[in-house]
Structures are given as structure tokens and as C-alpha cells.
Amino acid sequence: MNGAMANACARSSPLVPAAAPAASTKSPACPSKKTTYPRRTVWCRAAGRRDDDGLLWLPRRDVLTSLGGVAAGLVGYPGLASGALEANPVESCRRGDKVNDKLVECTDPNREYPCPPPSPVRAVDFKPEGAVRRVRQPAHLLSREYQEKYKEAIAKMKALPASHPLSFAAQAAIHQAYCDGHYRYDPTEKNRPFDVHFSWIFAPWHRMYIYFYEKALGQLIGDDTFALPYWNWDAPAGMVIPPLFRDSFANPLYDRNREQPRLDKLVDLDFLNAPDDAPLIPFNGPKDDKGARAFLGEKLCSDTDFRLKEINERSKRRQGGQRAKRDKTKSQGSLERMAHTALHVWVGRSGPPEGKTCTADTGGVLGHDGAFNCNNDMGFLGSSGRDPLFYSHHANVDRLWHIWSTKLGGEGFKDPEWLDASFVFYDDVANPRPVRIRFRDVLDTRNLGYTYDAESEKDLPWLTCKLNPLVPHGKDSPPRPSPRKMLVYPLSLAKGEVVEVAAVAVPPRQPGQQRVLVIQGIEYDPKAENKFDVAINVPGDQALQVGPENSEYAGSFAVVPSSKAGGGTLEGRITLFIDDVLDDVMGDGDTTVDVVLVPRTDDEIKVFLPPTIQNQ
């Protein structure tokens, strides 16, 4: 982890540096012997372990409880965590808690990797950088010199010992531990993993993570102006995996665990909606061909729900997701569920070689459910960080947040519980030290010493996308069928079978609030590809045609495959801001709407509770 929790009453807890294995098909494990603690606890179970020894015990108050004053979730990677939400030490001391370096002791003699000694180094508070030195550029526009510099930096990071907290193996482990359910709120309830996805933590956590990763790369090559290139998949010329990542010869940016037939094809930003037999489209680049640019611009508008509708004045709070709650369900923001999820799946392998099962021998990665997954690397949350393309992908997600909050006037959360939540990451390759950084520190990229190439932001085809109704509305709308089919919950969603939830009550809009569509009790297999779209007032026989380009489209539920300790399903929810949709589809005097669920993937998804519309 990023230090040992010691002398917390003097100041905030540091985190323990520890040995980390090189990225492999074997799952990382958490410290495996229990340390007793007199209060409620949170655990981290070692991947693939079945016994009760693979637990890392921490005070329950250290877990994110709506980020209420204190928040924690320490990463487990054989003793390593390069990031952690941490507790308020003052509160701990006032309540008489004895916090010391024994709290996260690593003592298991049977582990594959030895436990490191605790570190005496305390976390220091982040200090804003004094100037913007780094300008992130599109990967497909890098000069040859810059490409070589990038390769050199990655090669040096991969050459660091796996026990180094800023090694490539350690960086990949951060994402695996935080994003594949290794940390839990309660050891008795397997449906309560702590995860930086599906909530308002998603955007700032990934910004912090990428920031320290980028700094480490620059330090390794002695260049404090080095900026992480981003995969510019929201621009016509960038809608293909950049050539820089595709060359397999002696290239540290290459990852063999990508879906090979898609490497040089036009990316599908709405990939999970595509028919199984949809042909791959060769990418020839827009160059000066106006027709090609028009085609790609149109595809951007129709494929991604990060469009004008999602970022206009009436939906400023959409990007962040819901506040993280210590319950069984979590909800995404549009910044996460849009092209971010589709491209994770697009890049990762589609499965084991034809005719073979998924095992270590066929390149699978072991999830902490004890089963192998062959959607790696990018297509599985537990292994995403092993692909260098992952970081450039997330740099572009971060760029979209930057555009939304600057150029488009987006306004983020003002809740002190969110602003003051902190994580700790390692900084300085030569002399690694833990640095505590808060969400309020990362809202402006200038505080972090970087910005994005302004020239590339002059051409944003998705910004001017026009939404078109799939069917007429108002006085010209087709009559709703009657009688309606009676639904029995739980609903079972199957690909190609539309579910219509009739006459969902629409409350009047309250001053200062927005109306949201909430679908709770979504049960799904985390190992599978899962997606369904949500539309409003679309006839069932036309609902399969609905997409992000239509004004009736409200959003979607989509997740990147992951694993779950003990196997089984997870529960989720979605919260969709729909005032703009209601404005488009409701007629005068309407008090109800039809909510239409459109399954897009093969595996069954169940919905246990009826959709509701409420003010928030």
C-alpha cells in the first residue's frame, strides 16, 4: 500500500509500500492474515482465495460512507497499494481508536511474494504545481521524436522491480485492486464491494491515478514536460487504435491481449449495441476526403451518448455519477457509461482462441472468484491496467471531463464530503513518497501542471450533433396501445426482447431540482458483457432502433466485465437525468410516460424493481 498507518494521532495515516508481482495471469493477493481490531471492519480478499485468511482488516469508519467526513478503501496487491482514501485521524483519536503500523501487517508465510517491512515515511499533502509544464496531445499526431520518448518512458517503467510502487506492475495493480472488487464494505455480504466505478468517485479518482502515472513517466526519462498522449477517439482522425500502439516489434506499448481483428478498424463507440454479425469497417483515415470526414462525424454523433444532449446546461451534474453509498447498488455517470465502457470491451480480447477454453495456458487472467477470464486485458477490469493503451484511453476520458468543466461550463459537485475526500498515491520514482491528494485539488488541471492541446479541441464533431426523434410526439404522436401487458417482477431482460413499462408517473419539476429516472435492483453477471438502453415514449415495435442520436434515448446501463469473490451476480442501479428528454417527448397534459428497456447483450439481466421518476 502507499504506507503504513502509523502515529495517526500525530497526523494522517501513511500507507505501506510493499512488494508487488509482475503482471501475470496470476491474480494479486491482499495481505493474508487477519489483524484483529475492536471496531467494525472492511476487508480485502485475496484473488482466487477461498479461505478466511485472505483478509485485510481496517476500521469500518475508514470506508466510504457517502464520503461523510472520512473515507477509505486501501488497495491490495501483495501488500501494495498506490492509492487509498484515508480516514480522518482526528476523529479516530477522539474516539480512542489505536491506529498503528500493525493495522495492515503482512504476515502470511505461504504467499508467493515476500512481505516488505513497514515504511516510516508519512504521507505529505499535495501542493499545486506552480506552472503548466505538460500539454497532452493526441496519440495519432505525435512526432516521431515524441513517440520514441514515450516508448522509452514505458520501457523504463516496465523495467523497474515489481516491488517499486511506481513500476508498471504496481500501476496495473492499483486499478485491479480498486476496480475489481478486492475491497469490501462487509465480509458477510458479498454484494458490497468497494469500487471507484459506478459513482461520483470515477472521474476524480482516475484523474489522480493518471496524474501520478504521467509524472512517473516523465521522471524516468528526466523530462518534466513529458505529457501522457491521449487516444483521441472522439475525433474522426482518432477513431482507430493509434498506430503507435499497434506495432508489435520491440514495442513496449504493444499488448498482445487485444482483439487482433479490430486493431486497424474503425472503432465502434456504441459497440455493445452492435449486432453480432456487424462487419468491421477498415479505417482509412479522413485525410482530405470530405466524404470520409462527414461519415466519421456522423458516426460519432450516432455512436456515443457523450453528445450535446448529455452536456448541455440542463444536465451539468450528469458526468459525475451518484455519491458513493455503502449499499448493494451503485450508479454511473454518463462519463463512465458512454464510450469509456464500449472501448474497454472493443480493445480487449473477445475470448480464448477458437475451440479452446479459458485457462492460464490460453492467456486468461485469474479473477478473485477463482475463475479465468479471457476478455483481457482492456476488456476485464482486473487486467485493464496491464495494457499501456488503457492509460491513453483514460486520458481522453479525463479530457472530456476537462472540456465539459471548462469549454462547456459544466458545474461539478460542491458537497464538502466529495471535495474533501482524499486518496494517497506514490510520487517521485527516485525516492518514492506517499502524497495525499483531495478531490478539490484536481478539479482544475492547471493545479496538476497539465492541460490539453488546444488545437485539437477546435474540431469536436459531437458537440454540434442534432438529436432527431425516432417517432412523432405531441399531438402527432402515435396512440399508446391498450390494454397494456402486465409486468411481473423481477423482469428478465434478454437481447432482442424489448420490455415496456407503461404509465410511469412524472412528478412536476421542483425549483432548483432536476427530474431523474431511477432503475434499481439490476442484477447481472459481472463476468459478462452487460448493457441495456433506456428510452421514453417509444413504441415497443420500434424500440430496437433507438440510439443516442434520438431524442427519446434517456441513457443506458453498461459495465466493463469484472469478477466477484465467490462468484455469482452483482446488483446495480442507474440514475438518468431526463428533464431534456421529457421536454422532447411529453405532450401537454401528460402526467405519465412509458419507459422502454432495450437489452443489447446476450447474457440475462434481471430488474427487480419498477422504474421511478423523481426530483433530485
N, C-alpha and C positions, 0 to 999 in steps of 0.2 A: 504494500500500500504506500501511500505517499507519506509515511511516517508512523511513529508510534505514539499512541495517545498518552502523553506523559505530562505531569505537572500542569494539568489543565486548569487548576485553580489559579495558577500564576498567569496563564494566558491560554489561548485556544489550543486545541489538541493538534500536535503534528501527526504525521502518518508514517508508517514504517516502510522503508524501502526493502525490497525483497527480491529474491531470485525469481526469474520468470523463464519458462522454457521457450525455445524457439518455436515459431508457428509450425504446427504439425497436425496430423489427423487426430492426435490425442487431445482430449479436452483439458483445459487448465482446471486446477482444483483450488478450493479455498483452504485456509488453514484448517487442519482436520481434527483437532482435539478441542473439546469444549472448555471454555474458561467460565466458571460459574460467576454469576452476577446477581445481586439481590433483587434486581428490578425486572420489569418486563423486557422482553428481548426481541431482536431481529436476527435472522440467520442468513447465512450464505452457504448453500450446499455445494459440495464439490461435484463437478460434472461427472455424470455417469455413476456416481456412488449410490449405493443402496442402504448403507448402514447409517447409524446415527452419529458417527464420529465426525462426519464432514461438515461441521458447523462452526461458523464464526459468530460469536455472541456479542451483541452490542446493546446498549440501553435502548429500550423502545422509544424513548423520547428523542433519540437521535434520528429516528426515521421521519421521513417527510409526512407530516400530518397537516395537509393543506398548507405546507410551508409555514406553519404557525410558529414563528419565533426561532424554532430550532429545526434542523433538517439534516438528515444524513443517509448515506447509503454507500458503504465502503466497498470498493471493488475487490474481488477475489481472483487472484491469478498466482498460484502457489505463493501466497504471501505478498503479492504485488498489487498495488492499486495506485494508478497515476491520477486518480481524481476521486474526490469524495465530498459530498455535502456534509457539513460538520455541525456539531452541537454548539450551543451557547454555553461556554464554560462557567459563566457567572451563575446561570440558572442551576447548572449541575452542582456547583459548590454550595449554593444557598440551600439546596435540598439535601445536602450531606452526602452526595454521591462521591465515592472514592474512585477517581479515574486515574489510571496509571498504565505503564507500559505492559502490564500483564493482561490488559483487556483484550488485546489482539495477539496473543502469544501463539507462535507456530511451533508445535512440539511433536508432530507425527513422525515417527522414525521410519514409517513404511512408505513415505511419499517418494515419488520418482525424483524430485528435485529437493536439494537440501534447503532448510530454512535459514535465512540470513539473521545476523544479530540485529537487535533493535537499533534504530538510529537516534542519536541525541539531538539531531537537527530539528529545530522548531520551524513551523510554517511562518512565513513573513507575509504581510499584507501586500497585495498587488498595488503597484504605483503606476499611474497612467504614463504612457510613453510621451516624451516631450515633443515629438515631431512625427509626421507621417513619412516613413522611410520606404515603405513597401507598397507597390502598386500591383495588385493581382491582375493578370492578363489571361485572355482566352488561350487554352492549351493549343488550339489549332493555328494560332497566329504567332507562336513563339519563334524567335530567331533560332538558327542552328546553334549559336553560342549559348543561348539560354537553355535550350533543350539539353545540351551536354552538361551544363551546370546542374540542372535538375536531376539528371541521371547520376551525376557524381554524388550529390547530396543523399539521394535514396540509397545508393550503394554503400556509402559510409554509415548510414543509419542501420542498414541491414547487417553490416559487419560488426556493429557493437555487440558485446556479450549480451545474451538474452537477459542476464540479471541486471543490466543497466536500465534504469527506469525510463530512459529516452531512446531505447533501442526500438527497432521496428517491431520486434516480437512483443515488447511491452506495450507499445501503442495499440497494436491489434488486440491485446488482452484487455485493455481498458474498455473497448467497445463490446467485446464479448461478455465481460462481467456485468456491465451496466445495462446491456441491451438484450441479453438472452436469459433473463430471469434468474441469475445466480443469487440475487439478494431478495429476501422475502420479508414481509411485514410480520408474519406469524408462522412459526414452524408447524402449527397444527392445521393450517389452511393452505393447501397447495395452489389455490386460485388467487393468491395475493402476492405476486412477485412485485418487487420494486423495479421500475423501468423508466428510463428517461424519455421513452416514446409515449405516445398517446396522451400527452398532457402539455401544459404550458411550460414545461421544462425543456422541451425538444429543441427549440431554436437557440436559446442562450447556452445550453449545455454543449451543443455541437459547435457553437462559435468558440467557446473556451477551449474545447478539445482541439479543434483545428488550429487555433491560435498558437498554442504551445508546441504543437507538431510542426507548424511552419517555422517558428523561431528556432527549434532544434535543427531543422534542415539548414537554415542559414548559418548557425553556429558551427556546424560540421564542415562547412566549406569556407568559413571566415568571411561571410558576406552578410552584413546586417540589412542589406537592401533586398535580399532574396525574398520573393513573394510566391506563395503557392499558386500555380496556374489553376484555373478553373475550367471544367468541362462545360462549354457554352452551349448546352443542348437546347436552349430556348431561342437560339438564333438559327436561321436557315443554314449557314455555313458550318455550324457546330453540331448538327443533328446526326452525328455518327461518332463512334468511339474514336477519339483522336488518334491519328497515325502514330504519334509519339508512344502510345501505349500498346500498339499492335505488333511492332517489330519484335520477333521472338529471339533474335540473335544477340546474345550477351547484353540483354537489356534488363536492368533492374526494375523497370516499370512494367514489364510484361508479367502477366499472371496466366498460367495455363488453365486455371479453373474459371474460364469464361466460356460462354456458349459460342463455339467457333463459327457456326454458320452466320451468326449475327455481327461478327466483328466489323465488317465493312459495309453493313446495310443501314439504311435509313432507320433511325430509332423510332419506335412507336411509343409516344408519351402516354398513350392510353392502352398500353399493351395488354393489360388484364381484361380489356373489353373485346379484344380481337378474336375472331373465330379461330378455331384450332387449325383450320386449313388456310389461314390467311397467308398469301405469298410474301416473302421477304422482298423488299424493294432495294435494288442496288443504289448506293449513294454515289452520285457523280459530282456533287457539289454545285452550288448555284452559279458560281463564276459570274459571267456577264449575261447569262441566259435569263431574261426577264420571266420567261415562262416557268423556268425551274424555281426561281425565287417566289413567284406567285403560288406555285404548288406547295412549296415548303411553308410559306407563310400561312396558307390556308390550313395546312395540316397542323401547324402549331395552334391555330385557333380552335380547331375541332378536337385536338387530342388532349389538351391539358386544361384542367379546371383552374389553373392559376391564370385567370384571364381578368379582363376588366371587371366582370361581374363580381369576382372574388376580392377585388382590392379597391373598390370604389369607396366613396365617403361613407356609405351606409353600412359598410362591413369592416370597419377599421380594426376590430378586435378579432377577426376571424383567424388570423395567421397563427396565433399562439396556442390554441387548444384550451382545454379546461384546466383549472387548477388541479394539481395532483392530489388525489384523495386516497386515504388508506382504506380503500374498499375493494370489492372484487372487480369493479369495472372502471375503465379509463376511456378517455375520449380524445381524438386527434383534432389538430387544427388543419386547415386546408394546406398550409405549407408542408405538412408531413404527408398527408394522404394523396397529394396530387402526383405529379410526375416523379417525385422523390421515390415513392414506393414502386411505381411501374418500372423505373430504370434499374433499381436494385435487382428486380426479377429478370429484366431484359438482359442484363450483363451476366448474371450468374448462370451456371450450367443448368440445363433442363432436367438433369438426372444422370444416372450411371450410364455407361456405354450400353448400346442396344443389346438386349438379350442377357444382360448381367444384373445382378442385384447390387444394392448399395452397401459396400463394405469398405474397410480401410484399403484393401487391395485395389478397389475401383475409384479411389480418391475421395471417399466420403469423410466427413468430419463427424466426430462423436459428440452428440449433444448431451446435456446433463440428464436427459431422460434415458440414457443408456443405448440409444439407437443412432445409427449413422444417417447423415443427411448428405445427399449429393446435389443439392441446389447451390452448393458453394461455388466461388467464395462470396461474391456480392449478393447472391440470392438467398442467403441464410444469415440472420443477424449474428449468429455465433462466430461466423468466419469473415464477415464483411471487411473488417479492418485489415485482413491479410492481403487485400488487393490494393495496390497503390492508387488505382483509379477511384476507389472509394473516397479518398480524401479530396480529389479534384471534383468529384460529384457533389460532395457536401459543401465544397467551397462555392459551388454555383447555387446550391440551396441557400447558403448564407448570403450570397449576393442578391438573391431575390428578396430576402428579408431586408437587406440594406436598401434596395430600390424602393420597396414598399414603405419603409420608415423615413426615407428622405425625399426622393423624387415624387412619390405619390402621396406624401403627407400622412402616412399611416401612424396611428397612435397606439402605443403598447400599453401594457398593464401599469397601473400606478399603485397597486397594492403593495404596501411595505413588506408584507410577508414574501412576496415574489422578489421585489427589488433587493432585499437583504439576504436572500438565500445565497449560500456560498458553496463552492467546490474548492478542492485543493488539487493542484497539478504540479508536476515537477517542471522546473526551468533550469537552464544552464547545463549543457552537456558536459563541460569540463569539471564543474563542481555542482552536481545536482542538488537542488534545494527545493523544498515544497513551498508553493506560493498559494495563498488563499485569495480567491477572486470571487466577487459577488456579481449577481446579475446586473445590478446597476452600473457596474464597471464596464460592461460590454455592450451597452445599448448604442453607443456611438463608436464606430470602428476607428475613429481618429484617436481615441483613448488607447487603442491597441496598436497604434502605429501603422495601420494599413488602410488602403482604400481600394477601389476597383477602377479599372481602366475606363475613363470617361468616354473615349471614342466608341467603345463597343456598346455603350448604352444609348447611342443615338438611334440605333436601329432595333426597336423592340416590337416586332410584328404583333405579338399577342396583346400589346397594350391597346390597340385600336380594334380588337375583334368586336364584331357586332353579333349580338345574340338574336337568334331567329326562333319564333315559336314553331313547335312541331305541329300543333293543331290550333285552329282559331279559338279565341277566348272572348269573354264578354257576351254581348248579345248574339254573336255569331258562333258561339261555342256549341259543339255537338251535345245533345241531351245525354245525361248520365243514365246508364242502364238501370232498370228497376224490374223486379226486386234484385237486391244485391246478394252475393254469395256470403253465407255466414262463415266467419273465420273461427277456427278453433286453435287456441294457443297451447303449446308453442307452435309457431309457424315453421315449416320446413322449406328452406329455400333451395331450389335446385336449378341448375343452369337451364335457361330457355323457358322457365315456368314463372311467369310474372304473377306477383301477389298484389292485389288491390285492397287497400284498407280504406273503406268508404267512410265518408262523413266525419272526418276528424275535426273537432271543434277548433275554431280560430278565435282566440280572445282579442278584444280591442287592444291596439297598441297603447302602452302606458308611457307617459312622459319620461324621457331620459333612459328608456329601455328599448331593447330590440326583441323581436319575437324569434324564438328558436324552435326547431323541430328536434325532439329528443327521442331516440330509439335506444332503449335499454334492454338488458338481458340478451345480448347477442352471444351465442355460444358457437365456438369454432375450433377446429383443429389447428393449433399454431404451426404445425409442420407443413401444412398445405398452403397453396395459394388461395387467398380468400378475398373476394370482392363482390359487393352488390351496389348498384346505383340506386339513388332515390329521386323520384320525380313527383311532381304535383299536378293534378288535374290532366293527366294523360290517359286516354282510353287504353285499356289493357291490351287490345289487339294491335296497338301501335307503339307500346312502351319499349319493345326491344330496340326500336330505332332511336330512342332518346340518347343524347350525349351532352357533353359540356358546351357545345355550340348552341344548345336550345335553351330558351328562357324558362322552360318548365323544370330543368335539371336543378336539383337542390344540393347535390353532393354525393358522396359515396363513403362506403366503409371498405378500407383496403389495408392489408397488413403485409409486411415482409415476413416470410416464414422464419420461425424460431423453434425452440424446443421448450419443454416444460418438465421439471423434475417429477419423476414418477409417471410421465406420460399423461394422456387424457386431453381434455379440452380446456380452453380458457374462456373467460367472459369479457365482453367489451361493450362499448356504447358509442354512439355518435351524437354530437350536438351540432346542428346545422343552422346557421343564421339565414333566415328566409324572408325577411321583410321585402327585399327586392323581388324575390320570386312571387310572393303573394301579390305585390303590386301589379305584376305582369299577368297573372292567371286568374285572379278573382274578379267576379263581376259585382256590380252594385247590389248591395243587399245580401251578398253571400256571407254566411257565418260558418260554413264548413268547407273543407277541401278533401279530395281523395289523394291519399298518399300511396304511391306505387313503388314497390320494391322490385328491382330488376336484377336477379342473380347473374353474375358474369363468369364465375369459375365453377369447376366441376364438383368439388367437394361440398358436402352438405353444410349449410349454416342454419342454425336454429335461432328464432327470435321468440323470446318467452313473454314479452310484454308489448301491449299495443303502443304505437307511436302517439306522442302527445305534442301539442304546440303550446308554448308558454312564454311569458315575458321574462326577460333576464337583463 
